[in-house]
Amino acid sequence: MDVNSVLSKRANLDRLAAERFAARQKERAAKSASIEENGILAAAGLASAVRRAMQLTVAEGRAAVRPMAEAEAAPIPPTITPAEARVEVDRKLESIVGINDTDPVNFLEHGIRAGRSISRLLYGQQPIGTGFLVAPNILLTNHHVIGDADTAVDFIAQFDYELDANENPLKPKRFKLDPGRLFVTSPVEAFDFTFVAVQPQGVNGEPLSDFGWLPLNPSTDKILEGEPVLVIQHPQGREKQLCLFHSEMVDRVDQYIYYTTDTEIGSSGSPALNRQWQLVGLHHASAPSGEKKRGVETSANEGIRISAILNALQKSDRVSGDAARLYALLSDPTIQGSGRPQAPLVVARASQAQPEETLESKTVIRVRPATWFANPPRPGYIPGFLGQGSEVPLPKIPEALAGDVVKLSDNTTELKYMHYSVVMSASRQLAWFSAVNIDGSVIQRLARTDRNPDRPEAVRTRAGELEAADVWWFDGRLSPDAQVGGIIYDGTDFDYGHLTRRLDPVWGDDRTVRIANDDTFYMTNCTPQAHRLNTVTWAHLEDAVLDAATRHSAKFTVITGPVLDPRDPVLRGVQCPVAYWKIIAYIDQNKLVAMGFLQWQKDLVAQIQSSLESMKELEAAEEWHVPISDIVRLTALDFGPLLNADVKRGRGRERLTEGLVDTLVLSKPT
């Protein structure tokens, strides 16, 4: 490879970038003025602002829009109106994407994690550019840095070429590229990217898995004009550098974003990241902008948008190599994770494995084949079940999170059971939500073990059923690996917690009720719920709904789910939700009525974690009757007509007690 040809290509790219940048001076000035006058979100427009906010709700943004902190939850003062609350939410969002320069201290830890995945690219001993891992063993850089597979064989990806906190150089780790395993590229005149496999072991035996990766998120509006752009790079082949201050995105058009970050030759192939360390662009060119800021001429840096790169792979648009295979890999929810820098993979050695705690009567989990659900066909959840023109559709998952929804063989997402349905998260192997129809006129309170339609059990009491050994099932329509198994439940204080309660769908004829009873025992309908949380006030609320349905021969719809927060703690390799939500809906006085509830088990999860780690105990659960809008803020789900039907719409939350539960359904549901 001729090193001078790389410099020549880069010079031409810099010239083209400067021309494209200059051509949009008028549009850029108008946008800048709008940002100064109205703020970043308002200047972006409603659609872009909403998409940006949806990105925030995936992780740290949830804290910005949450009306109260998890650990210090308290009712919203009644003096705050809904309009004032909305202004406060907008202010907090604006502060995260805009003018507020404060960040949680873990901002630094996320940055260190991001920096781990970035390498200096050497051809022989000559530094040529920068590259970074985007999945295990897969590196991304520019086409003008590595243009073909034959050249890639002679490249080295050098990690840890940087200084430590004492200004001493770390020992670099060198890894050979492996283009024979994967090489996908797009030419300079198209998208100027190259993906290439990296050998999993360094030249001295170091594991590449130590370095994590930066996932590629296909969503647009991960960054807005006026927001800071962070670039981690090896300028001029020097030790790893971070440009953090006085850097912001100033424009975007077509496949390009433009930003004022300081870069140099050698920065080609660097990641451009937003304030939450989310990958937004692939840096590839820079030139003087002809504009000044604070008396200094700024650079017109140009990056290729990540959404454009993924779109090119999906459509095989001017791409050579196995683009479809690469796109499938990069789109895997387990690779995308939260969209933020992913921690290094940790593989426990057998000699370090700890013996697993067991119970005397361990729960049995078996597999039911996909054909099981065709005999009889399962109707699933029915949106129009309540009647009177009051359709309650399944919650809508926003576009930004659509990639984290498990798809079935027919490309649908709804797992249908008898009288209820589940939609699964691919990255968490838990349900996004479970939705059930309850018909109190034909409901039967079967025993927990009365699940065989061909061998009905004699009537028995319910005493002690929660402690009885169960048989649970993996749903054969999904891989067992896509469903959390018994490891988090057996030997811990987590219950096999039903989302759709066992008795709720148990209505109909004698055969149907037993099928429904059995259908609730699928791992898709199960989440780790602390025993005290699963059996006290929350259970009393569920009893109240079932009692009201039975007493009034009424119909109810109940939708339940965990809050799948990427910050949830990991126990035994499973991320355990610390909050759950429930919405109940029914017809009262010919009108749709809805109520929202939240339960927090943060301290209970911490207590279980403590017991596994021999630490002190913490406090118990918190449960709240909340506006459904609170649940929307936490989950980003769209609940359609339930928002307008909410009895607490525009009001504050209140602590859920058994006394309050008893007052919730006063008049006769119709």
Secondary structure, 3 states (H helix, E strand, C coil): CCHHHHHHHHHHHHHHHHHHHHHCHHHHHHHHHHHHHHCHHHHHCHHHHHHHHHHHHCCCHHHHHCCCCHHHCCCCCCCCCHHHHHHHHHHHHHHHHCCCCCCCCHHHHHHHHHHHCEEEEEECCEEEEEEEEEECCEEEECCCCCCCHHHHCCEEEEECCCECCCCCECCCEEEEECCCCCEEEECCCCCCEEEEEECCECCCCCEHHHHCECCCCCCCCCCCCCCECEEEECHHHCCCEEECCCCEEEEEECCEEEECCCCCCCCCCCEEECCCCCEEEEEEEEEEEEEEECCEEEEEEEEEEHHHHHHHHHHCCCCECCHHHHHHHHHCHHHHCCCCCECCCCCCCHHHCCCCCCCCCCCEEEEEEHHHHECCECCCCCCCCCCCCCCCCCCECCHHHHHHECCCCCCCCCEECCCEEEEEECCCCCEEEEEEEEECCCECCCCCCCCCCCCCCCCCCCCCHHHCCCEEEEEECCCHHHCCCHHHCCCCCEEEEECCCCCCCCECCHHHHHHHHHHCCEHHHEEEEEHHHHHCHHHHHHHHHHHHHHHHCCEEEEEEEECCCCCCCEECCEECCCEEEEEEEEEECCEEEEEEEEEECHHHHHHHHHHHHCCCCCCCCEEEEECHHHHHHHHCCECHHHCCCECCCCCCCEECCHHHHHHCCCCCEC
